[in-house]
Amino acid sequence: MDSGRFETFIDAILAIMMTVMVLKIPQPETLSLSGIMDLSVVYLSYLISFIIIASIWNSHRKLFDKIKKIDNYVIAIYMVLTFIITLVPYFTYWVSGNPYSLAPEICYGSLFILTNVLYLLASHIAVKHDKFNKNSHLDSSRYVNLNLIIYTIFIIGFLIGIYINPIAILISCLLSAIVWNLPLKIINILDNSDTHGY
């Protein structure tokens, strides 16, 4: 199958999700700065979810600029990833309404982790099954140090969230999203440090 049609399909889903999320943001109860500040957690959760979806779109775009053909294995894993991603607006709305409750925070954080893992797996499979262009250098699972930093942030955030303050899980998702979007130059420095033994 030509990857262009599939890329368009994924792009449409991600665009719809961004629209759905912003429509879920309530209006301030009072037209004042305090009314806006009352919704600060709602805005924060929307920002994090937007960064997650935009990051997936950007990474997906870069990957499929190189990959021209895909097979059923790639479609299957991307459908699983798409199913998980479509849950982001639901859990964003839930966590924004209950930012200090442990259950929505854990669900939101777990969704974030699962999305990250599935994206890496989907990218790896897409590169592996690209029989027409050998793009092994594109395999995002090679970003070992970057992923190590991300999962360390997750673990610390979950521990603080469970034992001290649940909102730490939401903050860890924001920090992880920022790290995931580090410029490629920094990512290459992190990955090359393994090679040179630093």
C-alpha positions as CSV (number, residue, x, y, z in Angstrom):
1,M,0.0,0.0,0.0
2,D,1.2,3.5,-0.8
3,S,2.1,5.3,2.4
4,G,0.6,8.6,1.2
5,R,-3.0,7.5,1.7
6,F,-2.3,6.1,5.1
7,E,-0.4,9.3,6.2
8,T,-3.5,11.4,5.1
9,F,-5.8,9.1,7.2
10,I,-3.6,9.5,10.3
11,D,-3.3,13.3,9.8
12,A,-7.1,13.6,9.6
13,I,-7.6,11.7,12.9
14,L,-5.0,13.8,14.7
15,A,-6.6,17.0,13.4
16,I,-10.0,15.9,14.6
17,M,-8.7,15.0,18.0
18,M,-7.1,18.5,18.4
19,T,-10.4,20.1,17.5
20,V,-12.4,17.9,19.9
21,M,-10.0,18.7,22.8
22,V,-10.3,22.5,22.4
23,L,-14.1,22.2,22.3
24,K,-14.0,20.5,25.7
25,I,-12.4,23.5,27.4
26,P,-15.1,25.3,29.4
27,Q,-15.5,29.0,29.5
28,P,-14.4,30.9,32.7
29,E,-17.3,31.3,35.1
30,T,-16.3,34.9,35.6
31,L,-14.7,37.3,33.1
32,S,-11.7,38.1,35.2
33,L,-8.2,37.0,35.8
34,S,-9.2,34.8,38.7
35,G,-11.8,33.1,36.5
36,I,-9.1,32.3,34.0
37,M,-6.8,31.1,36.7
38,D,-9.4,28.8,38.0
39,L,-9.1,26.9,34.8
40,S,-5.3,26.8,34.8
41,V,-5.1,23.0,35.2
42,V,-7.6,22.6,32.3
43,Y,-5.3,24.7,30.2
44,L,-2.2,22.8,31.3
45,S,-3.7,19.4,30.6
46,Y,-4.9,20.7,27.2
47,L,-1.4,22.0,26.5
48,I,0.3,18.7,27.4
49,S,-2.2,16.7,25.3
50,F,-1.7,19.1,22.4
51,I,2.0,18.7,22.6
52,I,1.6,14.9,22.6
53,I,-0.6,14.8,19.5
54,A,1.5,17.5,17.7
55,S,4.7,15.5,18.5
56,I,3.2,12.3,17.1
57,W,2.1,14.1,14.0
58,N,5.5,15.7,13.4
59,S,7.4,12.5,14.0
60,H,4.9,10.6,11.8
61,R,5.3,13.2,9.0
62,K,9.1,13.0,9.1
63,L,9.1,9.2,9.1
64,F,6.6,8.9,6.2
65,D,8.5,11.4,4.1
66,K,11.0,8.6,3.8
67,I,8.8,5.5,3.9
68,K,7.0,5.0,0.6
69,K,5.3,1.6,1.0
70,I,3.7,-0.1,4.0
71,D,2.1,-3.5,4.6
72,N,-0.6,-5.0,6.8
73,Y,1.8,-5.3,9.8
74,V,2.4,-1.6,9.7
75,I,-1.3,-0.8,9.3
76,A,-2.2,-3.1,12.2
77,I,0.3,-1.6,14.7
78,Y,-0.7,1.9,13.7
79,M,-4.4,1.1,14.2
80,V,-3.6,0.0,17.8
81,L,-1.6,3.3,18.3
82,T,-4.5,5.3,16.8
83,F,-7.0,3.6,19.1
84,I,-4.8,4.6,22.1
85,I,-4.3,8.1,20.8
86,T,-8.0,8.7,20.3
87,L,-8.4,8.2,24.1
88,V,-6.3,11.3,24.8
89,P,-9.2,13.8,24.6
90,Y,-11.3,11.7,27.0
91,F,-8.6,11.3,29.6
92,T,-7.5,15.0,29.2
93,Y,-11.0,16.1,30.1
94,W,-11.1,13.7,33.0
95,V,-7.8,14.7,34.5
96,S,-8.4,18.4,34.0
97,G,-11.6,18.1,36.0
98,N,-10.0,16.1,38.8
99,P,-6.3,17.1,38.8
100,Y,-5.7,16.1,42.5
101,S,-7.3,12.7,42.2
102,L,-5.0,9.8,41.9
103,A,-7.1,7.6,39.5
104,P,-7.4,10.1,36.6
105,E,-3.8,11.1,37.0
106,I,-2.6,7.5,36.9
107,C,-4.8,6.8,33.9
108,Y,-3.6,9.9,32.0
109,G,0.1,9.1,32.8
110,S,-0.3,5.5,31.8
111,L,-1.9,6.5,28.5
112,F,1.0,8.9,27.9
113,I,3.5,6.1,28.5
114,L,1.6,3.6,26.4
115,T,1.4,6.1,23.6
116,N,5.2,6.6,23.7
117,V,5.9,2.9,23.7
118,L,3.5,2.2,20.9
119,Y,4.8,5.0,18.8
120,L,8.4,3.7,19.1
121,L,7.2,0.2,18.2
122,A,5.1,1.4,15.3
123,S,8.0,3.4,13.9
124,H,10.3,0.4,14.3
125,I,7.9,-1.9,12.4
126,A,7.3,0.7,9.7
127,V,11.1,1.0,9.0
128,K,11.6,-2.8,9.3
129,H,8.8,-3.5,6.8
130,D,9.8,-0.8,4.3
131,K,11.0,-3.3,1.6
132,F,11.4,-0.7,-1.1
133,N,13.6,1.8,0.7
134,K,16.1,0.6,3.3
135,N,15.9,3.3,6.0
136,S,17.3,1.5,9.0
137,H,18.9,4.8,10.1
138,L,15.4,6.2,10.6
139,D,14.6,3.7,13.4
140,S,13.5,5.9,16.3
141,S,14.0,3.1,18.8
142,R,17.7,3.8,18.5
143,Y,17.2,6.9,20.7
144,V,18.3,4.9,23.8
145,N,19.4,7.8,26.0
146,L,16.5,10.0,25.1
147,N,14.0,7.2,26.0
148,L,15.9,6.5,29.2
149,I,15.5,10.1,30.3
150,I,11.8,10.1,29.4
151,Y,11.0,6.9,31.4
152,T,13.1,8.2,34.3
153,I,10.9,11.3,34.4
154,F,7.8,9.1,34.2
155,I,8.9,6.9,37.1
156,I,9.9,9.8,39.3
157,G,6.6,11.6,38.5
158,F,4.5,8.5,39.2
159,L,6.3,7.9,42.6
160,I,5.8,11.6,43.7
161,G,2.2,11.5,42.4
162,I,1.3,8.3,44.3
163,Y,3.0,9.2,47.6
164,I,3.0,13.0,47.7
165,N,0.8,14.9,45.2
166,P,-1.1,13.3,42.2
167,I,-0.6,16.4,40.0
168,A,3.1,15.4,39.8
169,I,2.1,12.8,37.2
170,L,0.7,15.5,35.0
171,I,3.9,17.6,35.4
172,S,6.0,14.5,34.5
173,C,4.0,14.1,31.3
174,L,4.8,17.8,30.4
175,L,8.5,17.4,31.1
176,S,8.6,14.1,29.1
177,A,6.9,15.8,26.2
178,I,9.4,18.6,26.3
179,V,12.3,16.1,26.3
180,W,10.7,14.1,23.5
181,N,10.8,17.3,21.3
182,L,14.5,18.1,21.9
183,P,16.2,19.2,18.8
184,L,17.8,16.4,16.7
185,K,21.3,17.8,17.4
186,I,20.8,17.3,21.1
187,I,19.4,13.8,20.5
188,N,22.4,12.9,18.4
189,I,24.8,14.1,21.2
190,L,22.9,12.0,23.7
191,D,23.0,8.9,21.5
192,N,26.6,9.3,20.5
193,S,27.7,9.5,24.1
194,D,27.1,5.7,24.3
195,T,29.4,5.1,21.4
196,H,32.2,7.2,22.8
197,G,31.8,5.9,26.3
198,Y,31.0,9.1,28.0
